[in-house]
Amino acid sequence: MTGSRYRDGSLVVRDGLRIHYRDYPGAADRPPIRPPILCLHGLTRNLRDFAAFGERYSPGFRVIALDFRGRGESDYDPLPARYNPLTYASDVLELLDALKLNQAVFVGTSLGGLVTMTLSVTAPQRIAAAILNDVGPELNQAGLDRIQGYVGKGGEFASWEEAARAIAVNQSVAHPNYGESEWLATARRNCRERDGKIVFDYDPAIADVFKNAGATPKIDMWPLFAALAQKPLLVVRGELSELLSAGTFEKMKSSAADAHFAIVPDVGHAPMLDEPEAVAAIDAFLGSLRK
């Protein structure tokens, strides 16, 4: 992309799927701070959610974002059962190995945060520090129900404006202050053009595993969070979040005394991390890693 600070790349992982990533190498006139930042998006999202984040922080850090399999420019998986955090975590490790990176500062939004917590017990040595964006070891059922209400429903739209209106119907509770321009920008991050139509930019089959999860035994994720809290950690919560409840957020504070916590007002699930309160918290947290 002309004039941008990133390059696009891909790798073929162990099961033959091609995984797409975006690499913001940092300022050309000075070496970026090590380790780099690795951004992991939410369930139905893709690496475009981190475009502003990458532009903001890549002058000082190398910033890498990837499309989980089944999203964005990454291949769709012919076996939907592999759409799960363990598989995504394995893909992340393969990416780090391919880029010859021993560690990264992980930024995980929603599903990306669950993948980060998974890696805190399967490969803790690869995590230098972490930022969890509106996710924790307990997920509120109201938030899960709302996500289940729209994930995988697909849909085709005749214009970007029509796509923006449809997304606003499902997401307005999370972003009550968004106007037409913000919803249009959201549509362009969430969707793509295909055969003359605007469609959501993910494999609808990701909904299969998500919707069947309630029939499987619940996993206690508190030990995963406890393991992650051994690293420098910032937890960001949207004040209106239906997924990360205020009660769980307070429990996380009590169980991780050395971690940093921030609330983004008037935002639900999930903050875009470009809100002033989120930027201030992230700036301070990343600054603390340099000391």
C-alpha positions as CSV (number, residue, x, y, z in Angstrom):
1,M,0.0,0.0,0.0
2,T,1.6,3.2,-1.2
3,G,2.5,5.7,1.6
4,S,1.9,3.2,4.4
5,R,4.3,2.1,7.1
6,Y,3.6,-1.6,6.8
7,R,4.1,-4.5,4.5
8,D,1.8,-7.5,4.1
9,G,3.1,-11.1,4.4
10,S,1.9,-14.6,4.7
11,L,3.1,-18.0,5.9
12,V,1.9,-21.5,5.3
13,V,1.3,-23.3,8.7
14,R,1.6,-27.0,9.5
15,D,-1.8,-28.0,8.1
16,G,-1.3,-26.2,4.8
17,L,-3.4,-23.1,5.4
18,R,-2.0,-19.7,4.5
19,I,-2.0,-17.1,7.3
20,H,-1.8,-13.4,6.4
21,Y,-0.1,-10.9,8.6
22,R,0.8,-7.2,8.5
23,D,4.2,-5.9,9.7
24,Y,4.8,-2.3,10.7
25,P,8.6,-2.3,11.0
26,G,8.9,1.0,12.8
27,A,10.8,4.2,12.1
28,A,13.5,3.9,9.5
29,D,15.9,6.4,11.2
30,R,16.2,4.4,14.4
31,P,15.8,0.8,15.5
32,P,12.5,-0.1,16.9
33,I,12.2,-1.0,20.6
34,R,12.3,-4.7,21.3
35,P,10.4,-6.9,21.7
36,P,7.7,-6.1,19.1
37,I,4.0,-5.8,19.6
38,L,1.8,-8.6,18.3
39,C,-1.9,-7.8,17.8
40,L,-4.6,-10.4,17.9
41,H,-8.2,-9.5,16.9
42,G,-11.7,-10.6,18.0
43,L,-14.0,-13.4,16.9
44,T,-15.5,-11.9,13.7
45,R,-12.8,-9.3,13.1
46,N,-9.5,-9.1,11.3
47,L,-6.2,-7.2,11.5
48,R,-7.7,-4.0,10.0
49,D,-9.0,-3.3,13.5
50,F,-5.4,-2.5,14.4
51,A,-4.6,-0.2,11.5
52,A,-4.7,3.0,13.7
53,F,-2.9,1.2,16.5
54,G,-0.1,0.1,14.1
55,E,0.3,3.6,12.7
56,R,0.4,5.1,16.2
57,Y,2.9,2.8,17.8
58,S,5.1,1.7,14.9
59,P,7.4,4.7,15.1
60,G,8.7,3.3,18.4
61,F,7.8,-0.3,18.2
62,R,7.7,-2.9,15.5
63,V,4.0,-3.8,15.4
64,I,2.7,-7.0,13.8
65,A,-1.0,-8.0,13.4
66,L,-2.3,-11.2,11.9
67,D,-5.6,-12.5,10.5
68,F,-6.7,-15.6,12.3
69,R,-7.5,-18.4,10.0
70,G,-11.0,-17.9,8.5
71,R,-10.7,-14.1,8.7
72,G,-9.5,-11.4,6.4
73,E,-6.8,-12.5,3.9
74,S,-6.1,-15.8,5.7
75,D,-7.4,-19.0,4.3
76,Y,-10.7,-20.5,5.5
77,D,-10.3,-23.8,7.3
78,P,-12.0,-26.8,5.6
79,L,-12.4,-28.3,9.1
80,P,-14.3,-25.8,11.2
81,A,-13.6,-27.7,14.4
82,R,-10.1,-26.2,14.2
83,Y,-11.5,-22.7,14.7
84,N,-10.5,-22.7,18.4
85,P,-8.0,-20.9,20.7
86,L,-5.5,-23.8,20.7
87,T,-5.3,-23.8,16.9
88,Y,-5.0,-20.0,16.8
89,A,-2.3,-20.2,19.5
90,S,-0.3,-22.7,17.4
91,D,-0.6,-20.4,14.4
92,V,0.7,-17.5,16.4
93,L,3.7,-19.5,17.5
94,E,4.4,-20.5,13.9
95,L,4.3,-16.8,12.9
96,L,6.7,-15.8,15.7
97,D,9.1,-18.6,14.6
98,A,8.8,-17.6,10.9
99,L,9.7,-14.0,11.9
100,K,12.5,-15.2,14.2
101,L,10.9,-13.5,17.2
102,N,11.6,-15.0,20.6
103,Q,9.0,-12.8,22.4
104,A,6.3,-10.2,21.8
105,V,4.1,-7.8,23.7
106,F,0.7,-9.4,23.0
107,V,-2.4,-7.2,22.5
108,G,-5.5,-9.3,22.5
109,T,-9.0,-8.1,21.9
110,S,-11.7,-10.5,23.0
111,L,-10.8,-13.8,21.3
112,G,-7.3,-12.5,20.9
113,G,-7.1,-12.2,24.6
114,L,-8.3,-15.8,25.1
115,V,-5.5,-16.9,22.7
116,T,-3.0,-14.8,24.8
117,M,-4.2,-16.4,28.0
118,T,-3.8,-19.8,26.4
119,L,-0.2,-19.1,25.4
120,S,0.5,-18.0,28.9
121,V,0.4,-21.6,29.9
122,T,1.4,-23.4,26.7
123,A,4.3,-21.1,25.8
124,P,4.8,-18.5,28.5
125,Q,8.4,-17.7,27.4
126,R,7.0,-16.1,24.2
127,I,5.1,-13.4,26.1
128,A,7.1,-10.4,27.2
129,A,4.0,-8.5,28.4
130,A,0.3,-8.4,27.5
131,I,-2.6,-6.1,27.0
132,L,-6.1,-7.7,27.4
133,N,-8.8,-5.7,25.7
134,D,-12.2,-6.3,27.2
135,V,-11.8,-10.0,28.0
136,G,-11.0,-12.0,31.1
137,P,-11.2,-15.4,32.7
138,E,-15.0,-15.1,33.0
139,L,-17.2,-14.2,30.1
140,N,-20.6,-12.8,30.9
141,Q,-23.5,-14.7,29.4
142,A,-25.3,-11.6,28.2
143,G,-22.3,-10.7,26.1
144,L,-22.0,-14.2,24.7
145,D,-25.7,-14.3,23.9
146,R,-25.5,-11.0,21.9
147,I,-22.5,-12.3,19.9
148,Q,-24.2,-15.6,19.2
149,G,-27.2,-13.6,18.0
150,Y,-25.3,-12.2,15.0
151,V,-22.1,-14.3,14.4
152,G,-22.3,-16.5,11.3
153,K,-25.5,-15.0,10.1
154,G,-23.7,-13.7,7.0
155,G,-25.7,-11.4,4.7
156,E,-25.0,-9.5,1.5
157,F,-25.3,-5.7,1.2
158,A,-25.7,-3.6,-1.9
159,S,-23.6,-0.8,-0.6
160,W,-21.2,0.2,2.2
161,E,-23.9,2.4,3.6
162,E,-26.3,-0.6,3.8
163,A,-23.6,-2.7,5.5
164,A,-22.9,0.1,8.0
165,R,-26.6,0.4,8.9
166,A,-26.8,-3.4,9.5
167,I,-23.7,-3.4,11.7
168,A,-25.1,-0.5,13.7
169,V,-28.2,-2.5,14.5
170,N,-26.1,-5.2,16.3
171,Q,-23.3,-3.0,17.6
172,S,-24.9,0.3,18.7
173,V,-25.1,-0.9,22.3
174,A,-21.3,-1.1,22.3
175,H,-20.7,2.2,20.6
176,P,-23.6,4.5,21.5
177,N,-21.8,7.6,20.4
178,Y,-21.0,6.5,16.9
179,G,-22.4,8.4,14.0
180,E,-22.7,7.7,10.3
181,S,-19.0,8.1,9.6
182,E,-17.9,5.8,12.4
183,W,-20.3,3.1,11.3
184,L,-19.1,3.4,7.7
185,A,-15.5,3.0,8.9
186,T,-16.6,0.0,11.0
187,A,-18.2,-1.6,7.9
188,R,-15.0,-1.1,5.9
189,R,-13.0,-2.9,8.6
190,N,-15.5,-5.7,9.0
191,C,-16.5,-6.4,5.4
192,R,-15.1,-6.8,1.9
193,E,-16.4,-6.6,-1.6
194,R,-17.0,-9.9,-3.3
195,D,-18.8,-10.5,-6.6
196,G,-20.3,-7.0,-6.6
197,K,-21.7,-7.3,-3.1
198,I,-20.5,-6.3,0.4
199,V,-20.1,-9.3,2.7
200,F,-18.7,-9.9,6.1
201,D,-14.9,-10.7,6.0
202,Y,-14.9,-14.0,7.8
203,D,-15.9,-17.6,7.3
204,P,-19.5,-18.1,8.6
205,A,-18.3,-21.5,9.8
206,I,-16.6,-19.9,12.8
207,A,-20.0,-19.8,14.3
208,D,-20.2,-23.6,14.5
209,V,-17.7,-24.0,17.2
210,F,-18.8,-20.9,19.1
211,K,-22.5,-22.0,19.1
212,N,-21.6,-25.5,20.2
213,A,-19.3,-24.4,23.0
214,G,-22.2,-24.4,25.5
215,A,-22.5,-28.1,25.2
216,T,-18.9,-28.7,26.2
217,P,-17.5,-28.6,29.8
218,K,-16.6,-25.2,30.9
219,I,-12.8,-24.5,31.2
220,D,-11.7,-22.7,34.3
221,M,-9.7,-19.8,32.8
222,W,-8.6,-18.3,36.1
223,P,-5.4,-20.3,36.2
224,L,-4.6,-19.0,32.7
225,F,-5.2,-15.4,33.8
226,A,-3.0,-16.1,36.9
227,A,-0.2,-17.3,34.7
228,L,-0.5,-14.2,32.4
229,A,-0.5,-12.0,35.4
230,Q,3.0,-13.1,36.1
231,K,4.0,-10.9,33.2
232,P,3.6,-7.2,32.9
233,L,-0.1,-6.8,32.2
234,L,-2.6,-4.1,31.3
235,V,-6.4,-4.9,31.2
236,V,-8.7,-2.5,29.4
237,R,-12.5,-2.7,29.9
238,G,-15.2,-0.9,28.1
239,E,-17.4,0.7,30.7
240,L,-20.6,-0.7,29.0
241,S,-19.1,-4.1,28.2
242,E,-21.6,-7.0,28.3
243,L,-18.8,-9.5,27.9
244,L,-16.3,-8.5,30.7
245,S,-18.5,-7.6,33.6
246,A,-17.6,-5.0,36.2
247,G,-17.6,-7.8,38.8
248,T,-15.1,-9.9,36.9
249,F,-13.0,-6.8,36.3
250,E,-12.8,-6.2,40.0
251,K,-12.0,-9.8,40.7
252,M,-9.1,-9.5,38.2
253,K,-7.9,-6.5,40.0
254,S,-7.9,-8.4,43.3
255,S,-6.1,-11.4,41.9
256,A,-3.4,-9.5,40.0
257,A,-2.1,-6.8,42.3
258,D,0.8,-5.9,40.0
259,A,-1.3,-5.5,36.9
260,H,-2.5,-2.2,35.4
261,F,-6.2,-1.6,34.7
262,A,-8.1,1.0,32.7
263,I,-11.8,1.7,31.9
264,V,-12.9,3.3,28.6
265,P,-16.1,5.3,29.3
266,D,-19.2,5.1,27.1
267,V,-17.9,2.1,25.2
268,G,-19.0,-1.5,25.3
269,H,-17.4,-4.6,23.8
270,A,-14.9,-3.9,22.7
271,P,-12.9,-0.6,22.8
272,M,-11.0,0.2,19.6
273,L,-8.0,1.2,21.6
274,D,-8.0,4.6,20.0
275,E,-10.1,6.2,22.7
276,P,-8.2,8.9,24.7
277,E,-8.5,6.8,27.9
278,A,-7.2,3.7,26.2
279,V,-4.4,5.5,24.5
280,A,-3.3,7.1,27.8
281,A,-3.3,3.7,29.5
282,I,-1.4,2.0,26.7
283,D,1.1,4.8,26.4
284,A,1.9,4.6,30.1
285,F,2.1,0.8,30.1
286,L,4.4,0.6,27.1
287,G,6.5,3.4,28.7
288,S,6.8,1.3,31.8
289,L,8.3,-1.6,29.8
290,R,11.2,0.6,28.7
291,K,12.3,1.2,32.3
